[in-house]
Amino acid sequence: HHAKVVKNLLDEKHIQYLYLPPYSPDYNPIENMWSKIKANMRKQKVRTAALLSEAIRKAFSTIRTSDCMGWFRACGYVQ
């Protein structure tokens, strides 16, 4: 986000930030999360709208803190 107000807020809190290209999946941990969600949805093989909501809930419940840390590590944001 390049808005001046956001930049000022981050600077004020001494938060380091990087400007990334508009689309760079290698630096975007959310891409890894969506990959895991989609794989889980495929595994569940839901074929009706009635079962979709519960399948989505189950897929999201598979995401763990350790997954998130690994994805941020893989993108180079934490060590």
C-alpha positions as CSV (number, residue, x, y, z in Angstrom):
1,H,0.0,0.0,0.0
2,H,1.6,3.3,-1.0
3,A,-0.8,5.7,0.7
4,K,1.1,8.4,2.6
5,V,-1.0,7.9,5.8
6,V,-0.1,4.2,5.9
7,K,3.6,4.9,5.3
8,N,3.5,7.5,8.1
9,L,1.8,5.1,10.5
10,L,4.3,2.4,9.8
11,D,7.2,4.8,10.2
12,E,5.7,6.1,13.5
13,K,5.6,2.6,14.9
14,H,9.1,1.7,13.5
15,I,7.7,-1.1,11.3
16,Q,9.9,-2.1,8.4
17,Y,8.1,-2.5,5.1
18,L,9.0,-3.5,1.6
19,Y,7.3,-2.4,-1.7
20,L,6.8,-5.5,-3.8
21,P,5.9,-5.8,-7.5
22,P,2.1,-5.8,-8.1
23,Y,2.0,-9.6,-8.3
24,S,4.8,-11.6,-6.9
25,P,3.6,-15.0,-5.6
26,D,7.1,-15.9,-4.4
27,Y,6.9,-13.1,-1.8
28,N,3.2,-13.7,-0.9
29,P,2.6,-16.2,1.9
30,I,-1.2,-16.2,1.2
31,E,-0.6,-18.0,-2.1
32,N,0.7,-21.0,-0.1
33,M,-2.3,-20.9,2.2
34,W,-4.7,-20.9,-0.8
35,S,-2.8,-23.8,-2.3
36,K,-3.4,-25.8,1.0
37,I,-7.1,-24.8,1.1
38,K,-7.6,-25.8,-2.5
39,A,-5.9,-29.2,-2.1
40,N,-8.1,-29.9,0.9
41,M,-11.2,-28.9,-1.0
42,R,-10.3,-31.2,-3.8
43,K,-9.6,-34.1,-1.3
44,Q,-13.1,-33.6,0.2
45,K,-14.7,-33.9,-3.3
46,V,-17.7,-31.8,-2.4
47,R,-20.3,-31.8,-5.2
48,T,-23.3,-30.0,-3.7
49,A,-23.9,-26.5,-2.6
50,A,-25.4,-27.8,0.6
51,L,-22.1,-29.3,1.7
52,L,-19.9,-26.5,0.5
53,S,-20.0,-24.2,3.6
54,E,-18.9,-27.1,5.9
55,A,-16.2,-28.2,3.5
56,I,-14.8,-24.6,3.5
57,R,-14.8,-24.5,7.3
58,K,-13.0,-27.8,7.4
59,A,-10.4,-26.7,4.9
60,F,-9.7,-23.5,6.8
61,S,-9.5,-25.5,10.1
62,T,-6.4,-27.3,8.7
63,I,-4.3,-24.1,8.7
64,R,-2.0,-24.1,11.7
65,T,0.2,-21.4,13.1
66,S,3.2,-23.5,12.1
67,D,2.0,-23.4,8.5
68,C,1.8,-19.6,8.6
69,M,5.3,-19.3,10.1
70,G,6.7,-21.7,7.5
71,W,5.1,-19.8,4.6
72,F,6.5,-16.5,6.0
73,R,9.9,-18.1,6.4
74,A,9.8,-19.5,2.8
75,C,9.0,-16.0,1.5
76,G,12.0,-14.6,3.5
77,Y,10.0,-12.5,5.9
78,V,11.1,-14.3,9.1
79,Q,14.1,-16.5,10.0
